[in-house]
Amino acid sequence: MISGVLFDLDGTLLDCIEPLARSFTRSLENFGSTVTDEGRQNVGGHVSKIISTRSRFFGLVSLWRLMGYLGVPLLKRPLLIILSVNELKVIASSCNTFNGVLQVLDTLSGKGIKMGVVTTRSRKETVKILRRLSMEKYFQVVVTRDDVHRGKPYPDPVLLAVKKLAIVPAEAIMVGDMPTDIQAGKLAGTKTAGITESLFRKELIDSKPDYLLASITEFPQLLDVL
């Protein structure tokens, strides 16, 4: 019996990762770089890390390394970073939910399901976004990178969220779009569900979640049979 649902934020509830990747890819192409499909996925992985990093410095380092991987000449990298960082920051703070997310949260709330967010964003960013999108009311607990020493894929944030919901891990399910979400849930002892509508579909499937969903809108039907 599932009594608690833990959601990742970016790429699961919020449509942020692909817009960020598209924005940075556009910047690269405007500078004359050709980005392959594999390169686009690599961009997505890096920008998701940039959102979650505690340090602006390490975010810039990640961008620098990404451009090296994509073959951007050294002389072009500083200007590209300057032009792209502010745009990435704006997109990350203003992204919206995927279609159907609020309806899903309404449905689960109506069934008395306890809900939480487990994210690698900062608490300040997370609370601001949830309030802007009128989502704060749905979640009894929000665990961010500021609340734990080790984030996903370690189980620490999931275990903390379960503890705060006053349930045992076996009664919870972790829902996410990346392998790190699935790994954290498994290590914590929860059920896991992966959303395959993401840049990380292959890696997500390889992480072997208990359930695979094409879209977050399928989750209430899954919950009905658990």
C-alpha positions in Angstrom: 0.0 0.0 0.0 1.5 3.3 -1.1 0.7 6.2 1.2 3.4 8.7 0.2 4.7 9.9 -3.1 8.1 11.7 -3.5 8.6 13.7 -6.7 11.8 15.0 -8.2 11.4 18.6 -9.4 13.3 19.5 -12.6 12.4 17.2 -15.5 9.6 15.5 -13.5 7.2 18.2 -12.4 8.9 21.2 -14.0 9.7 21.5 -17.7 13.2 22.9 -17.2 15.8 20.6 -18.5 14.9 20.5 -22.2 14.3 24.3 -22.4 17.7 24.9 -20.8 19.4 22.4 -23.2 17.7 24.0 -26.2 18.8 27.4 -25.2 22.4 26.4 -24.7 22.4 24.4 -27.9 21.1 27.4 -29.8 23.9 29.5 -28.4 26.5 26.9 -29.5 25.0 26.7 -33.0 25.1 30.5 -33.3 28.8 30.3 -32.6 29.2 27.8 -35.5 29.3 24.6 -33.5 27.4 21.5 -34.7 25.6 19.6 -31.9 24.7 15.9 -32.4 21.9 14.1 -30.7 24.5 12.6 -28.3 25.8 16.1 -27.7 22.3 17.4 -26.9 21.9 14.8 -24.2 25.2 15.7 -22.8 24.1 19.4 -22.7 21.0 18.3 -20.8 23.0 16.4 -18.3 25.3 19.3 -17.7 22.7 22.0 -17.4 20.8 19.9 -14.8 24.0 19.7 -12.8 24.4 23.5 -13.1 21.0 24.0 -11.6 21.8 21.8 -8.6 25.4 23.0 -7.9 26.0 24.8 -4.7 28.7 26.9 -6.2 28.5 29.4 -9.1 32.2 28.6 -9.7 31.6 24.9 -10.3 28.6 25.8 -12.5 31.0 27.8 -14.8 33.5 25.0 -14.7 30.9 22.5 -15.8 30.0 24.8 -18.7 33.6 25.1 -19.7 34.1 21.4 -19.7 30.9 20.8 -21.7 32.1 23.2 -24.4 35.4 21.4 -24.5 33.5 18.1 -25.0 31.5 19.7 -27.8 34.7 21.0 -29.5 34.1 24.7 -28.9 37.5 26.6 -29.5 39.1 28.0 -26.3 38.9 31.6 -27.6 35.2 31.4 -28.0 34.3 29.8 -24.7 34.5 32.9 -22.4 32.1 35.0 -24.5 29.8 32.0 -24.9 29.7 31.6 -21.1 28.9 35.3 -20.6 26.1 35.2 -23.2 24.5 32.0 -22.0 24.8 32.1 -18.2 22.2 34.8 -17.6 19.7 33.3 -20.0 20.1 29.9 -18.4 19.5 31.4 -15.0 16.3 33.1 -16.2 15.0 29.9 -17.7 15.8 27.9 -14.6 13.9 30.3 -12.4 10.9 30.8 -14.6 10.1 27.4 -16.0 6.6 26.0 -15.8 5.1 22.6 -15.0 4.6 19.9 -17.6 1.0 19.6 -18.9 -1.2 17.7 -16.5 1.0 18.1 -13.4 -1.5 20.2 -11.4 -4.3 17.8 -12.2 -2.2 14.9 -11.0 -1.4 16.6 -7.8 -5.1 17.5 -7.3 -6.0 13.8 -7.8 -3.5 12.5 -5.4 -4.4 15.2 -2.8 -8.0 14.2 -3.1 -7.1 10.6 -2.3 -5.3 11.6 0.9 -1.9 10.7 -0.4 1.0 12.4 1.4 3.4 14.1 -1.0 6.9 15.5 -1.0 9.5 17.1 -3.3 13.1 15.8 -3.3 15.3 18.1 -5.3 18.9 19.1 -5.8 17.9 22.7 -6.0 18.4 25.1 -3.1 15.6 25.6 -0.6 15.3 29.3 -1.6 14.9 28.5 -5.3 12.5 25.6 -4.6 10.2 27.5 -2.3 10.1 30.4 -4.7 9.1 28.2 -7.6 6.5 26.3 -5.7 4.9 29.5 -4.5 5.0 31.1 -8.0 3.2 28.0 -9.5 0.8 27.7 -6.6 2.1 24.2 -5.9 3.3 24.6 -2.3 -0.1 23.6 -0.8 0.3 20.0 -2.2 3.5 19.1 -0.4 3.8 18.2 3.2 7.6 18.0 2.9 10.2 19.6 0.7 13.8 18.3 0.9 16.5 20.3 -0.9 20.2 20.1 -1.3 20.4 22.4 1.7 18.9 19.8 4.0 21.3 17.0 3.5 25.1 16.5 3.3 24.7 14.0 0.4 22.2 14.4 -2.3 20.8 12.0 -4.9 21.9 9.3 -5.9 22.6 8.8 -2.2 19.4 7.8 -0.3 19.8 10.6 2.3 17.2 13.1 0.9 14.7 10.3 0.3 15.1 8.9 3.8 14.7 12.4 5.3 11.5 13.0 3.2 10.0 9.6 4.3 10.9 10.3 7.9 9.2 13.8 7.8 6.1 12.2 6.2 6.0 9.8 9.1 5.9 6.7 6.9 8.2 3.8 6.2 10.1 3.6 2.9 8.1 0.6 1.8 5.0 2.8 1.8 6.6 5.4 -0.5 7.4 5.7 -4.2 10.1 8.0 -5.6 9.2 9.4 -9.0 11.8 11.0 -11.3 13.3 11.4 -14.7 16.9 10.6 -14.1 18.9 7.5 -12.9 19.9 9.4 -9.8 16.3 9.6 -8.7 15.8 5.9 -9.1 19.1 5.0 -7.4 18.3 7.2 -4.4 14.8 5.6 -4.1 16.1 2.1 -4.4 18.8 2.6 -1.8 16.3 4.2 0.6 14.0 1.2 0.2 11.1 2.9 -1.7 9.3 1.8 -4.8 10.5 3.8 -7.9 8.9 5.1 -11.0 10.7 6.6 -14.0 9.3 9.2 -16.4 10.7 8.3 -19.8 9.6 11.5 -21.5 13.0 13.1 -20.9 16.5 13.5 -22.4 17.7 10.7 -20.2 15.4 7.9 -21.4 18.0 5.3 -22.1 19.9 5.8 -18.9 16.6 5.9 -16.9 15.5 2.6 -18.4 19.0 1.1 -17.7 18.6 2.1 -14.0 15.7 -0.4 -13.8 12.9 1.5 -11.9 10.1 -0.6 -10.6 7.7 1.1 -13.0 8.1 3.1 -16.3 5.7 5.9 -17.3 5.6 7.7 -20.6 4.2 10.8 -18.8 3.5 12.1 -15.3 -0.2 12.0 -16.2 -0.1 8.2 -16.1 0.9 8.2 -12.4 -2.6 8.2 -10.8 -3.5 5.1 -12.8 -0.4 3.4 -11.6 -1.1 4.3 -8.0 -4.6 2.8 -8.2 -3.0 -0.6 -8.8 -0.3 -0.4 -6.2 
